[in-house]
Amino acid sequence: MNTPYISVNPNGYDHPFISRKRAPFNDKRLENVRVMYNNRLVMSQSSVIKVAAKNTAEAASMERFLANKKVQADELIGKSCEISQDVIRGQHLIVYGDTTNISLKKQVAYLKDSEKVGYLDDNKTRGFHAHVNLVANQNMGRILGVSDIILSMRQKKNHKNRTEKSRASRNQLFDQKESYKWVLGAQNSLRVLKSAEQVIFTFDREADSFDIFYHLKEEEKTDFIIRANHNRIILQNENRIKIFEAISQTKVLGTYKIEVKKRNHKSKTGHKQVTRKKRIAKIEIRATEVKIPPTTPYNKGKQNIQLTLVEAREIGNKLPKGEEPILWRLWTTLPVKTFEAARKVVKFYNWRWNIEQLFRVVKKKGFALQSTKLKTFEAITKLTIMVLKSASVILQLIRARDNDNSQPIKEVFSEKDIEVLKKLNIYLQGKTKLLQNNNPPDRLSWAAWIIARLGSWHGYNSSGLPGPLTYKRGLEKFFVYIEASRIL
């Protein structure tokens, strides 16, 4: 592989990835349609064109845009992953990477090019994967945008069992494996975030790989936090020992308490329903610095990698029936000499819920991407890219809630939009102090309060903070007011 920018036709299989390339549409009219379409997606929060468009002419324009051969998926990725260098210059950033499945089970029978659709994890359901990198500020956790999107189509596998699958994977070069997406996404993100002072990539257990560690640390020279998945052999004082045993023998750096929130969702990794009651958990922190030796024949010539493992373990609680204690083991390149440094690593990893929220907004309870009525697979991949960008705006509103230091409002809303927001703010405020929008009017938190109120939020923090679906409803209503302001 000669270049980190993989650019292929989404209908081909020369390489399993669709990623970015730097090339313009060479058509100003198409760019104007793209901007209009993005605005409609954000305001309507629907991937269904008839819902997103304000009239039949606009709907027809959107459909022609997605079908136009000049509009390539890789260029849409480039447009969707633009982040102003002025916004990130000198900042310390975190990039959260993760993959979501996009099922086309219902649509595949109606697609004109259904033979081009890949398969999901079960090797039966038709669909594709979207690997996304989401950028946040280390200091406040503020969402700044999307830095990379990779779409991958997986061919149907003929492996009879896990052993055969594992053997086939070991015989592949790393840049041909699906796990290469973690490195490819990091390479693309680093170019988008070139003016930042520091970038830390934060990945879940799927990225626990010597190849990924080596490429990020030794070749890209970037920091990372990756959740441990394997009880791998490590070198500690020249002794070979399993890492989970080594960390358990390390002294405790300190303890602290956190509030564990109620949860009820289906686990992406375990495919089981996860339920959890709200509780206060006491967390014990350990950390140890070790060397990881190469793990496959292809890596024999590579040097050992020196990393730190941070363990956050829940202790002392009598847990509700059926629940397990919190246990995170995190590989990192960051120096961890103190309790405060270790706790910072755990905090950064804990913020991963942002990207899980992004995927939640994209799917059934938000844009309903998996219910789109488009007739070609190529059009669906293009729409996916635009929806992922639009969903990140929802997260920006969520992160802006009651935050005086949120990003400037002009980074998200136009001057005309702000004028409408001012009028709505007067109408939505109550007579009591608790129902006043006390956020600075030049900050996104001010707009977030208004949009949430439009989405049927009561305005009292005691009734809970507004979530993604509240903002979705609020933006739908805001869109109506915007259209009315243009007519009146």
C-alpha positions in Angstrom: 0.0 0.0 0.0 1.7 3.2 -1.2 -0.7 5.8 0.1 -2.8 6.3 3.2 -5.6 7.7 1.1 -7.5 4.7 -0.4 -9.7 5.8 -3.2 -11.7 3.1 -5.0 -15.0 2.8 -6.7 -17.6 1.7 -4.1 -18.8 -0.9 -6.6 -15.4 -2.6 -6.8 -13.5 -4.9 -4.5 -9.9 -4.2 -5.3 -9.6 -3.1 -1.7 -12.3 -3.5 1.0 -12.3 0.1 2.0 -13.8 3.3 0.7 -12.0 6.3 2.1 -11.1 9.8 1.0 -9.2 11.5 -1.8 -8.6 15.2 -2.4 -10.5 16.1 -5.5 -13.3 18.7 -6.1 -16.6 18.0 -7.7 -15.6 20.5 -10.4 -19.2 21.6 -10.4 -20.3 24.6 -8.3 -24.0 23.6 -8.8 -23.3 20.2 -7.2 -21.5 21.8 -4.3 -24.6 24.1 -3.7 -26.9 21.0 -3.7 -24.6 19.3 -1.2 -24.7 22.2 1.2 -28.5 22.5 0.8 -28.8 18.7 1.4 -26.7 18.8 4.5 -28.8 21.6 5.9 -32.0 19.7 5.3 -30.6 16.5 6.9 -29.6 18.5 10.1 -32.9 20.3 10.3 -35.3 17.4 9.4 -33.2 14.6 11.1 -34.5 12.2 8.5 -32.7 10.2 5.8 -36.0 9.9 3.9 -35.7 12.4 1.1 -39.4 13.3 1.0 -39.2 14.2 4.6 -35.9 16.1 4.4 -36.8 18.1 1.3 -39.2 21.1 1.6 -40.8 20.5 -1.8 -40.9 18.0 -4.7 -38.4 20.0 -6.7 -35.9 19.9 -3.9 -36.5 16.2 -3.4 -35.8 15.6 -7.1 -32.6 17.6 -6.8 -31.4 15.5 -3.8 -32.1 12.3 -5.7 -30.2 13.5 -8.8 -27.3 14.5 -6.5 -26.9 11.0 -5.0 -27.2 9.4 -8.4 -24.7 11.7 -10.1 -21.5 9.9 -11.1 -19.5 13.1 -10.5 -20.4 12.9 -6.8 -18.1 10.2 -5.5 -18.1 8.7 -1.9 -14.5 9.6 -1.3 -15.1 13.3 -2.1 -18.1 13.4 0.2 -15.9 12.0 2.9 -13.4 14.8 2.4 -16.2 17.4 2.6 -17.8 15.9 5.6 -14.5 15.7 7.5 -13.4 19.3 7.2 -12.6 20.9 10.5 -11.3 24.5 10.6 -7.6 24.7 11.5 -8.4 28.0 13.4 -10.8 26.1 15.6 -8.2 23.3 16.5 -4.9 25.2 16.3 -2.8 24.5 19.4 -5.5 22.4 21.0 -5.2 19.0 22.8 -7.7 16.7 21.1 -9.2 13.2 21.6 -10.3 11.2 18.5 -12.8 8.4 19.2 -12.9 5.7 16.6 -15.5 2.9 16.3 -17.4 0.9 13.7 -21.2 0.5 13.3 -23.1 -2.0 11.1 -25.6 -0.6 8.6 -28.1 -3.3 7.8 -29.8 -3.3 4.4 -31.8 -6.4 5.2 -35.1 -4.8 4.2 -33.8 -2.8 1.3 -31.6 -5.3 -0.5 -34.5 -6.9 -2.4 -35.4 -3.6 -4.0 -32.0 -2.3 -4.9 -31.1 -2.2 -8.5 -27.4 -3.1 -7.7 -28.0 -5.5 -4.8 -25.2 -7.7 -5.9 -22.8 -5.0 -4.7 -24.0 -5.1 -1.1 -21.7 -6.9 1.4 -22.4 -8.9 4.6 -22.5 -8.1 8.3 -20.9 -9.9 11.2 -23.2 -12.9 11.1 -22.1 -13.6 7.5 -25.8 -13.7 6.5 -27.4 -10.2 6.8 -26.7 -7.9 3.9 -25.2 -4.5 4.6 -22.0 -2.6 5.2 -19.8 -1.1 7.9 -19.1 2.5 8.7 -15.9 3.3 10.7 -16.0 6.8 12.1 -13.5 9.0 13.9 -15.1 11.7 16.1 -13.1 14.6 17.5 -13.4 16.2 20.9 -11.5 18.7 23.0 -9.5 17.1 25.9 -10.3 19.9 28.3 -14.0 20.2 28.0 -14.9 17.1 26.0 -16.5 19.4 23.4 -17.4 17.8 20.1 -15.6 19.5 17.2 -16.7 17.3 14.2 -15.8 14.2 12.3 -12.2 13.7 11.1 -12.6 10.5 9.1 -15.2 8.1 7.7 -14.4 4.7 6.2 -17.0 2.5 4.5 -16.2 -1.2 4.1 -18.0 -3.9 2.3 -17.3 -7.4 3.6 -17.5 -10.4 1.2 -19.3 -13.5 2.3 -16.9 -15.8 4.2 -16.7 -19.5 3.6 -14.8 -20.4 6.8 -16.4 -23.3 8.6 -15.2 -22.4 12.1 -13.2 -19.8 14.1 -10.0 -21.8 13.8 -10.2 -21.6 10.0 -11.1 -18.0 10.1 -8.2 -17.2 12.4 -5.7 -19.1 10.2 -6.9 -17.2 7.1 -6.5 -13.9 8.9 -2.9 -14.8 10.0 -1.9 -15.4 6.4 -2.9 -11.8 5.4 -0.7 -8.8 5.4 -1.8 -6.2 7.9 -2.7 -3.6 5.3 -5.1 -6.1 3.7 -6.9 -7.0 7.0 -10.1 -5.3 8.0 -8.3 -4.2 11.3 -6.2 -1.9 9.1 -9.1 0.6 9.2 -8.0 1.7 12.7 -4.6 2.8 11.3 -6.0 4.2 8.1 -8.5 6.3 10.0 -5.8 7.6 12.3 -3.6 8.6 9.3 -6.4 10.4 7.6 -7.4 12.1 10.9 -3.9 13.3 11.7 -3.9 15.2 8.3 -7.2 16.8 9.1 -6.0 17.8 12.6 -2.5 18.9 11.6 -2.6 22.2 13.5 -3.5 20.5 16.9 -0.9 20.4 19.6 -1.7 16.8 20.6 -4.0 14.1 19.3 -4.9 11.0 21.4 -6.8 8.2 19.6 -9.2 6.2 21.8 -10.4 2.8 20.6 -12.4 -0.1 22.1 -11.3 -3.7 22.5 -11.5 -4.5 18.8 -8.3 -2.5 18.3 -6.2 -4.5 20.8 -3.6 -5.6 18.3 0.2 -5.5 18.2 0.1 -4.3 14.6 -2.2 -1.3 15.5 0.0 -0.5 18.6 3.1 -0.6 16.5 1.8 1.6 13.6 0.3 4.2 15.8 3.3 4.5 18.2 6.3 3.8 16.1 5.2 5.0 12.6 2.5 7.7 13.2 4.2 8.9 16.4 0.8 9.5 18.0 -0.7 8.7 21.4 -3.5 6.3 22.0 -5.8 4.7 24.7 -7.0 1.2 23.7 -9.1 -1.1 25.8 -7.4 -4.5 26.4 -9.1 -7.5 25.0 -6.4 -10.2 25.2 -4.5 -11.4 28.3 -1.3 -11.2 26.2 2.2 -12.2 27.2 4.4 -9.2 28.1 7.9 -8.6 29.3 8.4 -7.1 32.8 11.9 -7.0 34.2 12.9 -9.4 31.4 10.3 -11.9 32.7 7.5 -13.2 30.5 4.2 -13.0 32.3 0.5 -12.6 31.4 -0.6 -9.0 31.6 -3.7 -9.5 33.7 -1.5 -11.3 36.3 1.1 -8.5 36.2 -1.4 -5.7 36.8 -3.0 -7.5 39.7 0.4 -7.6 41.5 0.8 -3.8 41.1 0.2 -1.5 44.0 -3.0 0.6 44.1 -2.4 4.2 43.0 -5.7 5.5 44.6 -9.5 5.2 44.6 -12.4 7.4 43.7 -16.2 7.3 43.4 -18.3 7.7 40.3 -22.0 7.6 39.5 -23.0 4.7 37.3 -25.9 5.6 35.1 -28.9 3.4 34.4 -28.6 1.5 31.1 -30.8 -0.7 28.9 -29.4 -1.6 25.5 -28.1 -4.4 23.4 -24.3 -5.0 23.6 -22.5 -4.6 20.3 -19.8 -7.1 21.3 -21.8 -9.6 23.3 -25.1 -9.3 21.4 -27.0 -9.5 24.7 -29.4 -7.1 26.4 -27.5 -5.1 29.0 -29.5 -3.7 31.9 -27.9 -1.7 34.7 -29.3 0.1 37.7 -28.1 3.5 38.8 -25.5 3.3 41.6 -22.4 4.9 43.2 -19.3 2.8 42.4 -15.9 2.9 44.1 -13.1 2.6 41.6 -9.6 1.3 42.4 -6.8 2.4 40.0 -3.5 0.5 39.2 -0.9 1.1 36.4 2.1 -0.8 35.2 4.6 -0.1 32.4 5.6 -3.1 30.3 7.1 -4.2 27.0 4.9 -6.1 24.5 6.9 -8.5 22.1 5.8 -9.2 18.5 3.0 -11.8 18.3 3.1 -13.1 14.7 5.7 -14.3 12.3 5.2 -11.2 10.2 6.3 -9.0 13.2 9.4 -11.0 14.2 11.7 -8.3 13.0 10.0 -5.5 14.9 11.1 -4.2 18.2 9.2 -4.6 21.5 6.6 -1.9 22.2 6.7 -0.1 25.5 3.3 0.7 26.8 1.4 1.3 30.1 -1.6 -0.6 31.2 -4.1 1.2 33.4 -6.7 -0.8 35.3 -9.9 0.7 36.7 -11.7 -1.9 38.9 -14.9 -1.5 40.9 -14.6 -2.7 44.5 -16.6 -3.0 47.7 -20.1 -2.9 46.3 -22.8 -5.5 46.6 -24.0 -5.4 43.0 -27.6 -5.8 41.8 -28.4 -9.3 40.7 -27.1 -10.1 37.2 -24.7 -7.1 37.1 -20.9 -7.3 36.9 -18.4 -4.9 38.5 -16.8 -2.2 36.3 -13.4 -3.4 35.0 -11.5 -1.5 32.4 -7.9 -2.3 31.3 -6.5 0.3 29.1 -3.3 0.3 27.0 -1.8 3.8 26.6 1.3 5.5 25.3 0.7 8.4 27.8 3.0 8.7 30.8 1.2 7.4 33.9 3.3 8.0 37.0 0.6 9.4 39.3 -3.0 8.6 40.4 -4.1 11.8 38.7 -2.5 10.8 35.4 -4.1 7.3 35.5 -7.5 8.7 36.3 -7.2 11.1 33.4 -6.7 8.1 31.1 -9.8 6.5 32.5 -11.8 9.7 32.1 -10.8 10.1 28.4 -11.9 6.5 27.7 -15.1 7.0 29.5 -16.0 9.8 27.1 -16.3 7.1 24.4 -20.1 7.2 24.9 -20.1 10.2 22.5 -19.5 8.0 19.5 -22.0 5.5 20.7 -24.6 8.3 20.8 -23.6 9.3 17.3 -24.5 5.9 16.0 -27.7 5.9 18.0 -28.8 9.1 16.3 -27.9 7.7 12.9 -29.9 4.6 13.2 -33.5 3.7 14.2 -34.2 6.4 16.8 -32.7 9.2 14.9 -32.2 9.6 11.1 -33.6 6.1 10.6 -30.9 5.5 8.0 -31.7 1.8 7.8 -35.2 2.7 6.5 -34.1 4.8 3.5 -36.0 4.2 0.3 -33.1 4.9 -2.1 -32.9 2.5 -5.0 -29.1 1.9 -5.4 -26.4 0.8 -3.0 -24.1 3.5 -4.3 -26.6 6.2 -3.4 -27.1 4.7 0.1 -23.3 4.9 0.8 -23.3 8.6 -0.2 -26.3 9.3 2.0 -24.6 7.5 4.9 -21.6 9.8 4.8 -23.8 12.9 4.8 -26.0 11.6 7.6 -22.9 10.8 9.8 -21.8 14.4 9.4 -25.2 15.8 10.2 -25.6 13.5 13.3 -22.4 15.1 14.7 -24.2 18.4 14.8 -26.7 16.8 17.2 -23.9 15.8 19.5 -22.5 19.3 19.4 -25.8 20.6 20.8 -25.8 17.9 23.5 -22.3 18.8 24.6 -23.2 22.5 24.6 -26.0 22.0 27.2 -25.5 24.5 30.1 -21.9 25.0 29.1 -20.8 28.7 29.1 -17.5 27.8 27.4 -19.2 25.9 24.5 -18.2 26.7 20.9 -19.3 29.9 19.2 -22.8 29.7 17.9 -21.7 31.0 14.4 -19.8 27.8 13.9 -23.1 25.9 13.7 -25.9 28.4 12.8 -26.2 31.1 10.2 -27.0 34.8 10.9 -30.6 34.3 9.7 -31.0 31.2 11.9 -29.7 33.2 14.9 -32.3 35.9 14.3 -35.1 33.2 14.4 -33.5 31.7 17.6 -33.7 35.2 19.3 -37.4 35.4 18.7 -38.0 31.8 19.8 -35.9 32.5 23.0 -38.3 35.2 24.1 -41.3 33.0 23.4 -39.9 29.9 25.2 -38.6 31.5 28.4 -40.8 31.3 31.5 -41.5 33.9 34.2 -39.4 32.2 36.9 -35.7 32.3 37.1 -35.4 28.5 36.6 -37.0 28.8 33.2 -34.7 31.5 31.8 -32.0 30.9 29.2 -29.0 32.1 31.1 -26.4 30.9 28.6 -24.3 33.5 26.7 -26.1 34.4 23.4 -22.8 34.1 21.4 -22.3 30.5 22.5 -23.9 27.2 21.2 -25.2 26.5 24.7 -27.7 29.3 24.2 -29.0 27.7 21.0 -29.0 24.3 22.6 -31.4 25.5 25.3 -33.8 26.8 22.7 -33.7 23.7 20.5 -34.2 21.5 23.5 -37.3 23.5 24.6 -38.7 23.2 21.1 -38.2 19.4 21.4 -40.5 19.3 24.4 -37.9 19.6 27.2 -39.5 21.1 30.3 -36.5 23.4 31.0 -35.9 22.1 34.5 -32.6 20.2 35.1 -34.4 18.3 37.8 -36.5 16.6 35.1 -33.4 15.4 33.4 -31.2 16.9 30.7 -32.3 16.7 27.0 -30.9 13.9 24.9 -30.4 13.2 21.2 -34.0 12.5 20.4 -35.2 15.7 22.2 -32.8 17.7 20.0 -34.0 15.7 16.9 -37.6 16.8 17.6 -36.5 20.4 18.4 -34.6 20.7 15.1 -37.6 19.4 13.2 -39.7 22.2 14.7 -37.0 24.8 14.2 -36.8 23.9 10.5 -40.5 24.8 10.3 -39.9 28.2 11.9 -37.0 28.9 9.5 -39.1 28.1 6.5 -41.9 30.3 7.8 -39.5 33.2 8.4 -38.5 33.1 4.7 -42.1 33.3 3.6 -43.4 36.0 6.0 
